[in-house]
């Protein structure tokens, strides 16, 4: 799935770990449903952050959480 999106093979583990951290937090906070299905919006955020040069998995996950929550709040207001 990640290779299809243009993410290099070297970065698959990083994306996977950062996504898992962010998704776990967002599931526990109730922001996303507790399912095994990948949240496409969160995955896109993680990938974009990686493409913009963030390679630390904790910072990547934290920034993804902040952006995900900000987008969710913006949708709720609109």
C-alpha positions in Angstrom: 0.0 0.0 0.0 2.7 2.5 0.9 4.8 1.6 -2.1 1.8 2.4 -4.3 1.7 5.9 -2.8 5.3 6.6 -3.8 6.8 6.1 -0.4 10.3 4.7 -0.7 10.9 1.2 0.7 13.4 2.7 3.2 10.6 4.8 4.7 7.9 2.2 5.1 8.9 1.2 8.6 9.1 4.9 9.7 5.7 5.6 8.2 4.3 2.5 9.8 5.6 3.3 13.2 4.6 6.9 13.2 1.1 6.1 11.9 0.7 3.4 14.7 1.7 5.9 17.4 -0.6 8.6 16.0 -3.5 6.2 15.4 -3.2 4.7 18.8 -3.5 8.1 20.4 -6.3 9.2 18.2 -8.3 6.0 18.9 -7.9 6.4 22.6 -9.0 10.0 22.5 -12.0 9.1 20.4 -11.0 11.1 17.3 -11.0 8.0 15.1 -12.9 4.8 15.3 -11.3 1.8 17.0 -11.0 -0.5 14.0 -8.2 -2.3 12.2 -9.0 -0.2 9.0 -6.3 2.3 8.1 -7.5 5.9 8.4 -6.6 7.3 5.0 -6.6 10.9 6.1 -4.1 10.3 8.9 -1.9 8.2 6.6 -1.8 11.0 4.0 -0.8 13.5 6.7 2.1 11.2 7.9 3.3 10.7 4.3 3.2 14.5 3.5 5.1 15.3 6.7 7.7 12.7 5.8 8.0 14.1 2.2 8.6 17.5 3.8 11.6 16.2 5.7 10.5 15.0 9.0 12.3 11.7 9.8 11.9 11.4 13.6 9.0 9.0 14.2 7.9 10.7 17.5 7.9 14.2 16.0 6.2 12.8 12.9 3.5 11.2 14.9 3.0 14.3 17.1 2.8 16.6 14.1 0.3 14.2 12.4 -1.9 14.2 15.5 -1.9 18.0 15.6 -2.8 18.4 11.9 -5.4 15.6 12.1 -7.1 17.3 15.1 -6.9 20.7 13.4 -8.5 19.4 10.3 -11.2 17.7 12.3 -12.0 20.9 14.2 -12.1 22.9 11.0 -14.6 20.4 9.5 -16.7 20.6 12.7 -16.9 24.4 12.5 -17.8 24.4 8.8 
